[in-house]
Each structure stands twice: as C-alpha cells, then as structure tokens.
Amino acid sequence: MNRSLLARLAAIAACAAALTVAVASPASAHVTVNPGTATQGGWMKVSFRVPNEKDSADTTKVEVNLPTATPIASVSLRPVAGWTATTETTKLTTPIKNHDGEITEAVSRITWTASPGAVIKPKQFQEFEVSLGPLPEADQLVFKALQTYSDGDIVRWIDEPTPGQEPEHPAPVLKLTAADTEPAAGSAQPVPAAATSAEDSGDSGTGSVYGIVGILLGLAGLVAGLLAYRRAAQAR
C-alpha cells in the first residue's frame, strides 16, 4: 500500500471520527426531565436527570423551579439516598379548583442537597423523581434548574426553548398534549398512586440514536477507504 493511499485512508477515518463527534454533540449532558411529554390534566412521575459535566468538581445541590403561571396542585418527592429535599410554596394569584375545593398555594421550588458521600461525581449522573398532577392545560412546562458544584460554580439551566436555536444552557421542558389525543408514553390516570415514568425515554434515547448514526457514518467511511484501496491495487 503506497503512502498516498495510506494518507487518503487516514483522512477518511479522521473525517468519519469528526463527523461522529459532531453528530453526537446535541446529546451532550444537560439537566433534563424524562419522559419529555405528558397529557394535560393527567398525573405523571418524572425524573430530573442531572449529569456532572465537570472533571474536577462534584455536584452538591440541585434546584428545580416549577412554573407558577401554570401551577401544579400536587407535587410529591421520591426520597433519594444521601440527599435532603426541601420545597418552597408560593401563594397563587388565581386559586386552583379541584374536587376538594380551592388550592391557594403551590410548590414553586424543589431543592436537593447532597450529603458528603452522595455527591454527583465527575462522569456520573443522578435522577430525582417527582410525581406531578393534575398537569395544567398548557403547551409545555419549563422547569428552570440550578446546578451547584463543590468549587462554588453554579450552572443555570434556565434558557427557554427558541424555535430553530439551540440554547447554551437549556431548561428542562415537559411538553403537554391535549387529553383527547393519543396518551404520551408513561402517562397515567389522574390518581397519584398510578403515576408512572418512562426512564428510558427522552434524552438517553436521543443519545442512542445519535450514537448509532455516528457508528454507521464511520463504517461508511471505512468501506469507502477499502474500496479505494482495492481499485488502486487492481490498477497496478
């Protein structure tokens, strides 16, 4: 195999590797809510997935803000070993009416704080499960989140989605569909005990798709290189 052909194959392999990284980049680790869709008026158990994006610091605290313009009447937290959870409530301008009467306050903030042995270390993630319901009649719920690191840095995942743009620090977003449409995966009947989750959907599923596409592109590049080598050998 001559040097020019070796150089060509090396260039093809490098391009395939770069393309794989580029394709996989949209699945970079952000704070997300999973699953990403639910049904208006229903109950849902969601997981706030928090990855550690730093190499030299631990995540020690996570704060999730719930929208008060479209409040949620019932918010229940699942205990996380080694983490202390607290909630803050806000008095509602317009009370929420349900079968028990009117609800004048709603949870507006959840804060999880880690004990020293439970921090999220580099290259690790943690999930915080919350039961929500009934979900409001809105197109989406934006949960602005703050991630505190052991070095004092606070990453604010508060950028709201904008059509055609990828924000630098996107906030977790739960899309809501009307109750008369096909139920979203993981949705449940409007009773708290029946709230369900779909932990394998959302960001992790998207990352898998990107990874598969990247592998296929890499293989295509290798095949092209081998065919070029075969043609060159036959032309001698």
N, C-alpha and C positions, 0 to 999 in steps of 0.2 A: 504494500500500500504506500503510495508516494506521499510526500509532505503536503502537497496541495490538497489531496483528498482528506488527509488527516485534519488539516485546518478547517476544511469545509464541514466535516462531521462534528468537530469541536464547536464550531459556530452554531450548527443546528441544535446540538444538545444544550448549549448555553441559552439560545433563544427559547427553547422549549421550557427550560427551567425558569427563566424570567417570566414567561407567559403564565406558567403555573402559579407563581407567586402573585402576579398581578390579578389573576382570576380569583385567587383565594382571598385577596385583601379585603373585599367587602364583608367577609365573615370575621373580621378582626374582633377581638374581645371587647364588647361593650356591656353595660348593665342592661339587661333585657327582662321583659315579662313574658312568661310562657305558660300556656299557649298564647298566641298573639291575637286570637279572635274569640268572641263570646256573643251571646244573644241578649239583646235588650230585655230587661225585665226578669232575667234568669239569675241563677246563682252560679258562681264559678270559684273553683280553687285554683289560684295562680301561684307561680313561683317566680320570685325576683332572683334572677341568676346574676351573681356578682363575681367576675373573674379578677384576679390580681394581674395588672398589666405591668407592674414594676419588677425589676430584677433584684433590687436591694432594699425593699421595704415591704412590710406586711399591711394588709387592710385590717383596721381595728374597729371601724364603725361604718355603718351604712344607714342612711336616712332616705326614706321614700315619702314624698309629699303627695297626698291624694287631692284631686281637684275638688274645690269647694263650690264651683259654679254648677257642677253636676255631682252632688254629693251621693254617697253610698250609705244607706241606713245601717247596715250591719257589716262589721269588719271583725273577723276573728283570726288570731295568730296561732300558728303551729310552733310549739317550742323548738328551739334549735340548741343542741347541747353546747354548753360553753358560752352562749350568747344571752344577754339580758335585753328583753324587748320592752319598750315603753311606747305609749301612744299619747297624742295630743288631740283635743277636740276643739271644734270651732262652732260657735252659735250661728245657726243658719238664718239668713235673711228671709228665705221662704221655707217654712217647715215642710218636711216630707210626710205625706199622709199614707198610712197603711191600715191594715185591719185592726191594729191595736190602738189607733188614734194618730196623733201627730208626733213626729220626732223633730225636736228643735235643735239638736246638736249632732254632729257627725265627726268621725275621725278624720283629721286633716294631715296628720303626720305620724309615721312609724319610725322609730329609731332602734336599731340593733347595735349593741356594744359588746365586743368580744372580751372574754377573759384572756389572760396572757397565753394560755395553752390552746386557744381556739381560733386565733387569728387566721386570716386567709394568707397563706404564704405565696411567694412567687411561683408562677406556673400552676396555681391551684385556683379553684372557684368554690363558692358556697351558694346554696339555694335557700331562700326564705319564703316559706309557704304562707299564703293568706287566703282566707275564704271571704268572698265579697258578694253582696247581694242586698236587695234586688238591684241589678245593674240599671243605670238610668237610660232614658230614651235619648241617646246621643250617638253621634257617628264614631266617636272614639274617646278614650280616656288617656290623658297624658300624665304619667307619673314622674315628676321631676325628682331626680335622685342625686345624693351627695355621697361620695366615697372618700373616707378619711384614711390616710396611710400613717404608718408609725413614724415617718420622718416629718410629719406635720403637713404634708401636702394634702389638699382637698380637691378632688376632681368632681366637677359639677356636670352631671349628665342632665342638662336642662334644655338643650336645643330642641325646639319643637319641629316636627317634620314639615318640610317645604317641598312641593312638587318639583321634580327634576333636579333636586340638590341633595347632596349627602352631607349633613351637618357633622362638624368635628366631634361634638360630644352629644349625640342624640339621646333624648329622653326615652325611657321605655314607653311604648304605646300599645294599648289594648284596643283593637278595632271591634266595633259593635255592629251587629246586624239586626234587622227587624225580626221580631218573633215569628212572623208568618213566612219567613224564608227558611231554607234548609238549616238546621241547627249546626252550630260550629262544633268541631271535634272537641270532646271533653266537657260540653255544656251539660247542665242537669236541670231537673225540675226545681221549682222555686221553694226548696226547703234546705236549710243549712246543712243537715246531715248528709244530703245527697250530693253535695258539691264535689266535683271531680276535677282531675287535672289531666293534661297530656304532656308529660315531662319530656317526651322525645321529640315534640314538635317545635316550631319556632326557629330560633337562631341556630340550634345544633343541627337541625335538618337542612337548613340552608347551607351551613358549612360543609356538610357531607356532599351535597350536590356540587358545590364549587370544587371540592377536592377531587371528585370523580371526573369532572370536566377537565381539570388540570392534568390528571393522570392520562386521560385519553389524548389530550393535546401533546403531552410528552411522548407517548407511544407513537403518535403520528409522525413526530419529528424524527424519531429513531428509524422508523420504517423508511421514510424518505431518504435518510442518510445511507441506509443499507442498499436501497435501490440505486442510488447514485454510484456507490462503490461497485455494485455488480455491473452496471453499464460501463464503467470505466475499465473494469477488468476484461470485459468482453471485447472492448475496442482495441485492446493491445494486439 
